[in-house]
Amino acid sequence: MSEIKFAGIDIGSNAIRLIIKNVIQGRDYKDAILNKLVYLRLPLRLGGDVFKYGFITDKKYEQFVSGLAIYRKILDFYKIEESQMRACATSATRDAKNGKEIINNVYKTTGIKIEIIDGIEEAEILFKTNRYNLPEDEYFMSADLGGGSLQITIFKDAKMIWSHSFKIGTVRILNNSVKKSEIDFFEQKMKEINEEFPKLKLIGSGGNINKISKTLNDKTVKIDDIEKFHKKLEKMTIEERIRKYSFRADRADVIVPAADIYIKLMKLLDIDKIYVPKTGLADGIIRELYEKHF
């Protein structure tokens, strides 16, 4: 069996993540073993600038370049070639007035080429991480919640049926920049989906639902348990959450609105549990790179 390394960089609204995996080929691309070699997360929170000012500030840009320079050294250490990596920027960079200028400057400084992807492509990449591990003849909804958006995708038999990126993210909520019209549209759409697909099974991805799942020690989390956890967190200060649950500071503030969004989603869909495979955009990037290589 041959081995090859691939790297995925996820430039989100709350953090930037680098994952490098060693991929061992199986009989075909479905049977590949993907072993994680590196996971690094930097709390950049681009959305803190973008959703407040509409652009990425000079200070945040300096942190951006510094963070990507660290990633560049790690990529070089593992001898990751251009064809073995991909860096994708999502909601915050999409919305930033100077987003394209920033990523061009980052490329000139670090040599890392960043692609700004839309919500549909983001959903397609995320979809690749789970499609081979789910039973056929059933409808699934993937709910990926980030700092800038909630990406909802419906799929069946390894095929995407419908997808939409709602501008409802945890950093947006903290900055009071979620429009009521977007909330209304989200609620109406979920009610329509519930009528059309009454037996949907829900899959959650993103740092917050991963942390909720880990804290509750269950990959399949019941809505009742999320509600109890949410109420407990609401009564605590950010410092108390950090002390009790060892949350990072940039997790301790966003996890409450995240839990609230998942509770709202599950109630609108009449779903009482959510499966959390603990995968994300960077994992999907690596799966996509491997399949192209294969």
One Martini backbone bead per residue (centre of mass of N, CA, C, O) as a GRO file, in nm:
protein
  294
    1MET     BB    1   0.096   0.036   0.023
    2SER     BB    2   0.047   0.367  -0.031
    3GLU     BB    3   0.180   0.694   0.061
    4ILE     BB    4   0.025   1.020   0.143
    5LYS     BB    5   0.019   1.368   0.178
    6PHE     BB    6  -0.226   1.600   0.322
    7ALA     BB    7  -0.364   1.945   0.313
    8GLY     BB    8  -0.578   2.155   0.525
    9ILE     BB    9  -0.725   2.490   0.506
   10ASP     BB   10  -0.926   2.675   0.745
   11ILE     BB   11  -1.082   2.997   0.692
   12GLY     BB   12  -1.254   3.135   0.929
   13SER     BB   13  -1.435   3.343   1.156
   14ASN     BB   14  -1.285   3.218   1.433
   15ALA     BB   15  -1.066   3.040   1.266
   16ILE     BB   16  -0.758   2.864   1.191
   17ARG     BB   17  -0.689   2.555   1.008
   18LEU     BB   18  -0.466   2.269   1.034
   19ILE     BB   19  -0.441   1.970   0.828
   20ILE     BB   20  -0.259   1.658   0.842
   21LYS     BB   21  -0.249   1.365   0.628
   22ASN     BB   22  -0.211   1.018   0.614
   23VAL     BB   23  -0.251   0.824   0.320
   24ILE     BB   24  -0.395   0.499   0.280
   25GLN     BB   25  -0.442   0.285   0.044
   26GLY     BB   26  -0.678   0.087  -0.090
   27ARG     BB   27  -0.873  -0.065  -0.313
   28ASP     BB   28  -1.010   0.218  -0.284
   29TYR     BB   29  -1.116   0.535  -0.201
   30LYS     BB   30  -1.311   0.429   0.028
   31ASP     BB   31  -1.062   0.259   0.187
   32ALA     BB   32  -0.919   0.479   0.305
   33ILE     BB   33  -0.660   0.587   0.527
   34LEU     BB   34  -0.686   0.865   0.765
   35ASN     BB   35  -0.412   1.007   0.925
   36LYS     BB   36  -0.342   1.219   1.179
   37LEU     BB   37  -0.063   1.447   1.219
   38VAL     BB   38  -0.206   1.743   1.209
   39TYR     BB   39  -0.330   1.996   1.452
   40LEU     BB   40  -0.413   2.346   1.397
   41ARG     BB   41  -0.523   2.630   1.601
   42LEU     BB   42  -0.616   2.973   1.532
   43PRO     BB   43  -0.758   3.268   1.700
   44LEU     BB   44  -0.844   3.505   1.480
   45ARG     BB   45  -1.126   3.627   1.413
   46LEU     BB   46  -1.234   3.780   1.143
   47GLY     BB   47  -1.537   3.843   1.214
   48GLY     BB   48  -1.486   4.074   1.418
   49ASP     BB   49  -1.435   4.272   1.183
   50VAL     BB   50  -1.637   4.224   0.945
   51PHE     BB   51  -1.917   4.240   1.117
   52LYS     BB   52  -1.840   4.545   1.206
   53TYR     BB   53  -1.672   4.694   0.944
   54GLY     BB   54  -1.631   4.512   0.655
   55PHE     BB   55  -1.325   4.453   0.737
   56ILE     BB   56  -0.979   4.399   0.746
   57THR     BB   57  -0.752   4.480   0.955
   58ASP     BB   58  -0.424   4.540   1.009
   59LYS     BB   59  -0.395   4.372   1.266
   60LYS     BB   60  -0.528   4.113   1.153
   61TYR     BB   61  -0.339   4.080   0.915
   62GLU     BB   62  -0.079   4.031   1.077
   63GLN     BB   63  -0.189   3.770   1.209
   64PHE     BB   64  -0.242   3.618   0.951
   65VAL     BB   65   0.047   3.608   0.843
   66SER     BB   66   0.173   3.476   1.094
   67GLY     BB   67   0.004   3.215   1.083
   68LEU     BB   68   0.079   3.126   0.786
   69ALA     BB   69   0.385   3.107   0.843
   70ILE     BB   70   0.360   2.866   1.028
   71TYR     BB   71   0.228   2.676   0.823
   72ARG     BB   72   0.455   2.683   0.615
   73LYS     BB   73   0.667   2.536   0.793
   74ILE     BB   74   0.504   2.276   0.828
   75LEU     BB   75   0.474   2.203   0.530
   76ASP     BB   76   0.780   2.189   0.478
   77PHE     BB   77   0.849   1.968   0.683
   78TYR     BB   78   0.636   1.761   0.523
   79LYS     BB   79   0.658   1.805   0.214
   80ILE     BB   80   0.428   1.986   0.090
   81GLU     BB   81   0.277   2.017  -0.198
   82GLU     BB   82   0.069   2.193  -0.393
   83SER     BB   83  -0.108   1.927  -0.476
   84GLN     BB   84  -0.138   1.856  -0.138
   85MET     BB   85  -0.304   2.138  -0.115
   86ARG     BB   86  -0.557   2.348   0.063
   87ALA     BB   87  -0.704   2.683   0.081
   88CYS     BB   88  -0.999   2.798   0.264
   89ALA     BB   89  -1.237   3.060   0.248
   90THR     BB   90  -1.511   3.207   0.404
   91SER     BB   91  -1.741   3.419   0.518
   92ALA     BB   92  -1.560   3.660   0.607
   93THR     BB   93  -1.393   3.686   0.342
   94ARG     BB   94  -1.634   3.717   0.155
   95ASP     BB   95  -1.740   3.993   0.308
   96ALA     BB   96  -1.486   4.136   0.264
   97LYS     BB   97  -1.377   4.411   0.095
   98ASN     BB   98  -1.051   4.304   0.137
   99GLY     BB   99  -1.019   3.995   0.078
  100LYS     BB  100  -0.853   3.972  -0.190
  101GLU     BB  101  -0.616   4.149  -0.100
  102ILE     BB  102  -0.529   3.978   0.142
  103ILE     BB  103  -0.470   3.703  -0.008
  104ASN     BB  104  -0.257   3.821  -0.195
  105ASN     BB  105  -0.059   3.909   0.032
  106VAL     BB  106  -0.026   3.631   0.161
  107TYR     BB  107   0.099   3.495  -0.086
  108LYS     BB  108   0.350   3.682  -0.112
  109THR     BB  109   0.455   3.608   0.186
  110THR     BB  110   0.395   3.264   0.202
  111GLY     BB  111   0.275   3.091  -0.062
  112ILE     BB  112  -0.033   3.080   0.011
  113LYS     BB  113  -0.313   2.971  -0.150
  114ILE     BB  114  -0.629   3.135  -0.146
  115GLU     BB  115  -0.971   3.035  -0.142
  116ILE     BB  116  -1.280   3.168  -0.216
  117ILE     BB  117  -1.573   3.021  -0.102
  118ASP     BB  118  -1.877   2.915  -0.130
  119GLY     BB  119  -2.142   2.759   0.014
  120ILE     BB  120  -2.162   2.521  -0.184
  121GLU     BB  121  -1.867   2.426  -0.179
  122GLU     BB  122  -1.854   2.385   0.122
  123ALA     BB  123  -2.069   2.161   0.126
  124GLU     BB  124  -1.925   1.963  -0.068
  125ILE     BB  125  -1.674   1.921   0.109
  126LEU     BB  126  -1.815   1.823   0.367
  127PHE     BB  127  -1.967   1.583   0.234
  128LYS     BB  128  -1.707   1.400   0.180
  129THR     BB  129  -1.665   1.298   0.486
  130ASN     BB  130  -1.965   1.117   0.499
  131ARG     BB  131  -2.084   0.957   0.244
  132TYR     BB  132  -1.948   0.654   0.308
  133ASN     BB  133  -2.084   0.628   0.626
  134LEU     BB  134  -2.378   0.601   0.510
  135PRO     BB  135  -2.677   0.504   0.461
  136GLU     BB  136  -2.908   0.412   0.248
  137ASP     BB  137  -3.227   0.540   0.187
  138GLU     BB  138  -3.155   0.822   0.332
  139TYR     BB  139  -3.206   1.126   0.494
  140PHE     BB  140  -2.975   1.402   0.527
  141MET     BB  141  -2.854   1.650   0.757
  142SER     BB  142  -2.626   1.916   0.735
  143ALA     BB  143  -2.484   2.111   1.017
  144ASP     BB  144  -2.277   2.395   0.970
  145LEU     BB  145  -2.128   2.583   1.232
  146GLY     BB  146  -2.013   2.909   1.244
  147GLY     BB  147  -1.924   3.240   1.271
  148GLY     BB  148  -2.087   3.324   0.980
  149SER     BB  149  -2.241   3.033   0.932
  150LEU     BB  150  -2.517   2.819   0.812
  151GLN     BB  151  -2.480   2.500   0.676
  152ILE     BB  152  -2.726   2.348   0.469
  153THR     BB  153  -2.763   1.989   0.397
  154ILE     BB  154  -2.906   1.761   0.160
  155PHE     BB  155  -2.888   1.395   0.156
  156LYS     BB  156  -2.864   1.098  -0.074
  157ASP     BB  157  -2.682   0.849  -0.174
  158ALA     BB  158  -2.425   1.045  -0.207
  159LYS     BB  159  -2.630   1.297  -0.264
  160MET     BB  160  -2.707   1.614  -0.338
  161ILE     BB  161  -3.012   1.807  -0.295
  162TRP     BB  162  -2.952   2.052  -0.080
  163SER     BB  163  -2.834   2.406  -0.038
  164HIS     BB  164  -2.749   2.649   0.235
  165SER     BB  165  -2.633   2.980   0.334
  166PHE     BB  166  -2.657   3.118   0.642
  167LYS     BB  167  -2.634   3.437   0.812
  168ILE     BB  168  -2.570   3.235   1.087
  169GLY     BB  169  -2.345   3.318   1.337
  170THR     BB  170  -2.172   3.348   1.626
  171VAL     BB  171  -2.020   3.615   1.564
  172ARG     BB  172  -2.261   3.765   1.457
  173ILE     BB  173  -2.423   3.754   1.719
  174LEU     BB  174  -2.214   3.902   1.901
  175ASN     BB  175  -2.242   4.159   1.678
  176ASN     BB  176  -2.538   4.210   1.590
  177SER     BB  177  -2.549   4.092   1.251
  178VAL     BB  178  -2.831   3.957   1.243
  179LYS     BB  179  -3.096   3.933   1.052
  180LYS     BB  180  -3.430   3.893   1.077
  181SER     BB  181  -3.479   3.791   0.785
  182GLU     BB  182  -3.287   3.544   0.816
  183ILE     BB  183  -3.437   3.403   1.043
  184ASP     BB  184  -3.711   3.380   0.902
  185PHE     BB  185  -3.608   3.214   0.660
  186PHE     BB  186  -3.497   2.978   0.820
  187GLU     BB  187  -3.759   2.891   0.962
  188GLN     BB  188  -3.930   2.848   0.706
  189LYS     BB  189  -3.743   2.639   0.567
  190MET     BB  190  -3.750   2.422   0.794
  191LYS     BB  191  -4.054   2.372   0.777
  192GLU     BB  192  -4.053   2.275   0.485
  193ILE     BB  193  -3.854   2.040   0.525
  194ASN     BB  194  -4.024   1.886   0.735
  195GLU     BB  195  -4.255   1.825   0.531
  196GLU     BB  196  -4.075   1.686   0.302
  197PHE     BB  197  -3.863   1.560   0.547
  198PRO     BB  198  -3.970   1.382   0.821
  199LYS     BB  199  -3.693   1.162   0.833
  200LEU     BB  200  -3.459   1.308   0.924
  201LYS     BB  201  -3.105   1.316   0.966
  202LEU     BB  202  -2.867   1.458   1.192
  203ILE     BB  203  -2.567   1.654   1.123
  204GLY     BB  204  -2.282   1.779   1.301
  205SER     BB  205  -2.068   2.073   1.253
  206GLY     BB  206  -1.811   2.206   1.432
  207GLY     BB  207  -1.667   2.329   1.715
  208ASN     BB  208  -1.923   2.340   1.904
  209ILE     BB  209  -2.053   2.058   1.863
  210ASN     BB  210  -1.796   1.908   1.932
  211LYS     BB  211  -1.777   2.015   2.226
  212ILE     BB  212  -2.048   1.918   2.324
  213SER     BB  213  -2.002   1.618   2.267
  214LYS     BB  214  -1.747   1.588   2.443
  215THR     BB  215  -1.870   1.687   2.715
  216LEU     BB  216  -2.113   1.463   2.692
  217ASN     BB  217  -1.997   1.193   2.580
  218ASP     BB  218  -2.137   1.202   2.270
  219LYS     BB  219  -2.210   1.148   1.930
  220THR     BB  220  -2.512   1.130   2.028
  221VAL     BB  221  -2.722   1.406   2.074
  222LYS     BB  222  -2.957   1.528   2.279
  223ILE     BB  223  -3.169   1.788   2.319
  224ASP     BB  224  -3.197   1.777   2.628
  225ASP     BB  225  -2.888   1.801   2.683
  226ILE     BB  226  -2.843   2.070   2.541
  227GLU     BB  227  -3.041   2.236   2.713
  228LYS     BB  228  -2.904   2.187   2.987
  229PHE     BB  229  -2.627   2.301   2.903
  230HIS     BB  230  -2.722   2.581   2.818
  231LYS     BB  231  -2.836   2.672   3.094
  232LYS     BB  232  -2.570   2.641   3.246
  233LEU     BB  233  -2.399   2.842   3.072
  234GLU     BB  234  -2.576   3.102   3.101
  235LYS     BB  235  -2.505   3.128   3.424
  236MET     BB  236  -2.218   3.173   3.323
  237THR     BB  237  -1.924   3.283   3.291
  238ILE     BB  238  -1.657   3.279   3.096
  239GLU     BB  239  -1.458   3.200   3.319
  240GLU     BB  240  -1.625   2.958   3.428
  241ARG     BB  241  -1.617   2.793   3.166
  242ILE     BB  242  -1.311   2.765   3.153
  243ARG     BB  243  -1.269   2.626   3.428
  244LYS     BB  244  -1.476   2.383   3.405
  245TYR     BB  245  -1.418   2.304   3.066
  246SER     BB  246  -1.157   2.411   2.919
  247PHE     BB  247  -1.204   2.652   2.756
  248ARG     BB  248  -1.159   2.861   2.530
  249ALA     BB  249  -1.216   3.188   2.491
  250ASP     BB  250  -1.329   3.148   2.180
  251ARG     BB  251  -1.554   2.937   2.300
  252ALA     BB  252  -1.704   3.049   2.557
  253ASP     BB  253  -1.885   3.261   2.390
  254VAL     BB  254  -2.008   3.083   2.132
  255ILE     BB  255  -2.154   2.826   2.259
  256VAL     BB  256  -2.431   2.944   2.330
  257PRO     BB  257  -2.541   3.031   2.048
  258ALA     BB  258  -2.496   2.751   1.927
  259ALA     BB  259  -2.694   2.590   2.100
  260ASP     BB  260  -2.940   2.760   2.023
  261ILE     BB  261  -2.940   2.689   1.720
  262TYR     BB  262  -2.966   2.379   1.747
  263ILE     BB  263  -3.230   2.380   1.901
  264LYS     BB  264  -3.398   2.528   1.690
  265LEU     BB  265  -3.351   2.328   1.459
  266MET     BB  266  -3.467   2.069   1.600
  267LYS     BB  267  -3.751   2.184   1.648
  268LEU     BB  268  -3.825   2.249   1.347
  269LEU     BB  269  -3.766   1.922   1.275
  270ASP     BB  270  -3.837   1.714   1.497
  271ILE     BB  271  -3.554   1.655   1.647
  272ASP     BB  272  -3.378   1.461   1.916
  273LYS     BB  273  -3.103   1.416   1.743
  274ILE     BB  274  -2.732   1.432   1.701
  275TYR     BB  275  -2.471   1.372   1.483
  276VAL     BB  276  -2.104   1.368   1.570
  277PRO     BB  277  -1.807   1.315   1.376
  278LYS     BB  278  -1.574   1.530   1.385
  279THR     BB  279  -1.586   1.716   1.122
  280GLY     BB  280  -1.447   1.922   0.850
  281LEU     BB  281  -1.327   2.112   0.604
  282ALA     BB  282  -1.034   2.002   0.610
  283ASP     BB  283  -1.119   1.707   0.574
  284GLY     BB  284  -1.258   1.750   0.296
  285ILE     BB  285  -1.013   1.850   0.144
  286ILE     BB  286  -0.847   1.589   0.173
  287ARG     BB  287  -1.047   1.400   0.037
  288GLU     BB  288  -1.049   1.550  -0.233
  289LEU     BB  289  -0.746   1.527  -0.298
  290TYR     BB  290  -0.734   1.221  -0.297
  291GLU     BB  291  -0.943   1.164  -0.523
  292LYS     BB  292  -0.786   1.315  -0.742
  293HIS     BB  293  -0.528   1.148  -0.719
  294PHE     BB  294  -0.673   0.862  -0.765
   0.00000   0.00000   0.00000
